[in-house]
């Protein structure tokens, strides 16, 4: 049954969905739909998908499957959000720009199926870790230029994608602009995830005193890149409220905005910020 309330209120539930998508776009959408249904059945008000959830694999195939927004993928999520009465954070998909050029874009879909906001990934994954992983996202992806916050049921939220996680200034900007929750849909690799994923996710929550919802891919995609999984929800104190097992699953946690207010009163980072120096 669809949820009837309009605003999220002071306490609500968020789900992070962890699975391994591949190059079968229809199959990925079907799988995502099942996970979203499960999240809603278990009380989620918001369901968050991972990065590139609708098509993940060889770049050529991913670019060929790029869409306009709205398009087939977002329309399918809009129908589901409307039916279930929940918010859905479309991890990310490749958004058509021109021939062989795309944005890596995340979309928030509202309870009535409307597009609430969209964000194109600012920091692109261009790395060369010798003998482990080489990837150059910028060969086909055009970087976004806008920091995006949005009103989600009366709660200000911030948007980011995967590699953005390494750039603390983006998250500080989101927090300064009022974000109480920051979403990080990801396909964070196992190569770096073993050492960097959890410390970075916790750091972004602690330093900005926000809730962080990080939904990651898990497993090996057709391009032989393995994602780390370990999706998690972290509170403004840095406590892990929920953490995914090493398989495809859905985790659920309660967001308590009163707790966030308490943390910010106890350690008033934003009041003590020295804008005269930096």
C-alpha positions in Angstrom: 0.0 0.0 0.0 1.3 3.5 -0.9 2.3 5.8 2.0 -0.1 8.6 2.4 1.9 11.3 4.2 3.4 14.1 2.2 6.3 15.3 4.4 9.0 13.1 5.8 8.8 14.4 9.3 11.5 14.3 12.0 12.0 10.5 11.9 11.8 8.3 8.8 13.4 5.3 7.2 15.9 5.1 4.4 17.0 2.0 2.5 20.3 1.5 0.6 20.1 -1.1 -2.1 23.2 -3.1 -3.0 23.5 -5.3 -6.0 25.6 -6.1 -9.0 24.3 -4.7 -12.3 25.5 -5.8 -15.7 24.9 -4.9 -19.3 21.3 -6.4 -19.4 19.4 -3.1 -19.0 16.0 -4.7 -18.8 17.2 -7.3 -16.3 18.8 -4.6 -14.1 15.6 -2.6 -14.0 13.6 -5.6 -13.1 16.1 -6.5 -10.3 16.1 -2.9 -9.0 12.3 -2.9 -8.9 12.3 -6.0 -6.7 14.7 -4.5 -4.3 12.7 -1.2 -4.2 9.5 -3.2 -3.5 11.3 -5.0 -0.7 12.6 -1.8 0.8 9.1 -0.3 0.8 7.5 -3.4 2.2 10.0 -3.1 5.2 9.0 0.5 5.8 11.4 2.6 3.8 10.3 6.1 3.0 13.4 6.6 0.7 15.1 3.9 -1.4 18.6 4.6 -2.7 20.1 2.7 -5.7 23.8 2.4 -6.6 25.7 4.2 -9.3 25.1 2.9 -12.9 22.4 0.6 -11.6 20.7 0.2 -15.0 23.7 -0.7 -17.1 27.2 -1.4 -15.8 30.0 -2.9 -17.8 32.1 -2.0 -20.9 32.0 1.7 -21.5 30.9 1.4 -25.1 27.8 -0.6 -24.1 27.0 1.8 -21.3 27.2 4.8 -23.6 25.1 3.0 -26.2 22.5 2.6 -23.5 22.5 6.2 -22.4 19.1 7.9 -22.2 17.4 11.3 -22.0 16.0 12.3 -18.6 13.2 11.6 -18.3 13.5 8.4 -20.4 12.7 4.7 -20.0 14.6 4.2 -16.7 13.4 7.3 -14.9 9.9 6.8 -16.1 9.9 3.2 -14.7 11.2 4.6 -11.3 8.6 7.3 -11.4 5.8 4.7 -11.9 7.2 2.7 -9.0 7.6 5.7 -6.7 4.0 6.7 -7.4 2.7 3.2 -6.8 4.6 2.7 -3.5 4.4 6.3 -2.3 8.1 6.6 -1.6 11.1 8.6 -2.7 13.6 6.9 -5.0 17.2 8.1 -5.5 18.2 6.8 -8.9 21.7 5.9 -8.1 22.9 7.1 -11.4 22.6 6.4 -15.1 24.3 7.7 -18.2 22.4 10.7 -19.5 22.6 11.5 -23.3 24.5 14.7 -24.1 25.6 14.1 -27.7 27.1 11.3 -29.8 29.4 9.2 -27.5 29.3 11.8 -24.8 27.2 11.6 -21.6 26.7 12.8 -18.1 26.7 10.4 -15.2 23.5 11.6 -13.6 21.6 10.9 -10.4 17.9 11.7 -10.1 15.6 12.0 -7.1 12.0 10.9 -7.9 9.2 12.1 -5.6 6.3 10.2 -4.1 4.0 11.4 -6.9 6.5 10.2 -9.6 7.8 13.7 -10.2 11.5 14.5 -10.8 12.6 16.4 -7.6 16.2 17.1 -8.6 19.0 15.8 -10.8 22.8 16.0 -10.3 25.6 15.3 -12.8 28.8 13.9 -11.3 31.4 16.6 -10.9 34.5 14.6 -10.1 35.2 11.9 -12.7 37.0 8.6 -12.0 40.3 9.0 -13.8 42.8 6.7 -12.1 45.9 4.6 -12.9 46.8 2.3 -10.0 49.6 0.3 -11.4 48.8 -3.4 -12.1 45.4 -3.1 -10.3 43.0 -0.7 -12.0 43.1 1.8 -14.8 40.0 3.7 -15.8 39.3 7.1 -17.4 35.7 8.1 -17.0 36.4 11.5 -18.7 36.9 9.8 -22.1 33.1 9.7 -22.5 31.6 11.5 -19.5 31.3 15.2 -19.3 31.7 16.5 -15.8 28.8 18.3 -14.1 29.3 21.9 -12.9 26.5 22.4 -10.3 26.4 21.5 -6.6 22.9 20.2 -6.0 20.7 20.3 -2.9 17.0 19.5 -3.0 13.9 19.6 -0.8 12.7 16.0 -0.2 9.5 16.0 1.8 10.5 19.1 3.8 14.1 17.8 4.4 17.1 19.4 2.6 19.3 16.7 1.0 22.5 16.8 -0.9 23.5 14.8 -4.0 26.8 13.2 -4.9 28.2 10.2 -6.8 31.0 7.7 -6.0 34.4 9.4 -6.7 33.0 12.7 -5.4 33.5 11.0 -2.0 37.2 11.9 -2.1 36.5 15.7 -2.4 35.6 17.0 1.0 34.9 20.5 -0.2 31.8 19.3 -2.2 30.3 17.8 1.0 31.1 20.9 3.0 29.3 23.0 0.4 26.3 20.7 0.5 26.2 21.0 4.3 26.6 24.8 4.3 23.7 24.9 1.8 21.5 23.1 4.4 21.8 19.4 3.5 20.8 17.1 6.4 21.3 13.9 4.5 23.8 13.3 1.7 23.4 10.5 -0.8 26.4 8.7 -2.3 25.3 6.2 -4.9 28.5 4.4 -5.9 30.4 1.7 -7.8 33.4 2.0 -5.6 36.0 -0.5 -6.5 37.3 -3.3 -4.3 40.9 -2.2 -5.0 40.5 1.1 -3.1 37.4 0.2 -1.1 39.2 -2.1 1.2 41.2 0.8 2.6 39.2 4.0 1.8 35.5 3.3 1.6 34.4 3.2 5.2 36.9 5.8 6.5 35.8 8.3 3.8 32.0 7.7 4.3 32.4 8.2 8.0 34.5 11.3 7.6 32.0 13.0 5.3 29.3 12.3 8.0 31.4 13.4 10.9 33.0 16.6 9.5 29.6 17.8 8.1 27.4 16.5 10.9 25.0 15.0 8.3 23.5 11.6 7.8 25.2 9.8 4.8 23.5 7.1 2.8 26.1 5.3 0.6 24.6 2.6 -1.7 27.4 0.7 -3.5 27.6 -1.9 -6.2 29.0 -5.3 -5.3 30.6 -8.0 -7.4 32.4 -8.1 -10.8 30.8 -6.4 -13.8 31.4 -7.5 -17.4 34.4 -5.1 -17.7 36.2 -7.2 -15.0 36.1 -4.4 -12.4 35.0 -5.6 -9.0 33.0 -3.3 -6.7 33.5 -3.4 -2.9 29.9 -3.4 -1.6 29.7 -2.6 2.1 26.8 -0.1 1.6 26.1 1.8 4.7 24.1 4.4 6.5 26.1 6.6 8.9 24.7 9.2 11.4 26.2 12.7 12.1 28.2 11.3 15.0 29.9 8.8 12.7 28.1 5.7 13.9 27.2 3.1 11.3 23.5 2.6 11.6 23.3 -0.2 9.0 25.9 -2.0 6.9 25.3 -4.4 4.0 26.6 -8.0 4.0 28.9 -9.2 1.2 26.0 -10.0 -1.2 23.1 -8.4 -2.9 20.8 -7.0 -0.3 18.9 -4.1 1.1 19.8 -2.3 4.4 17.4 -0.1 6.4 18.0 2.6 9.0 16.1 5.3 10.8 17.0 8.9 10.2 16.4 11.0 13.3 16.7 14.7 12.6 16.5 15.5 16.4 19.7 13.6 16.9 21.4 15.7 14.2 20.3 18.9 16.0 21.7 17.5 19.2 25.0 16.7 17.6 25.3 20.2 16.1 24.5 21.8 19.4 27.1 19.8 21.3 29.8 20.5 18.7 28.9 23.7 16.9 31.2 23.3 13.8 29.2 25.7 11.6 29.0 28.4 14.2 32.8 28.3 14.7 33.7 28.2 11.0 36.4 30.8 10.3 35.1 32.4 7.0 37.6 35.2 7.4 40.5 32.8 6.9 39.3 30.4 4.3 
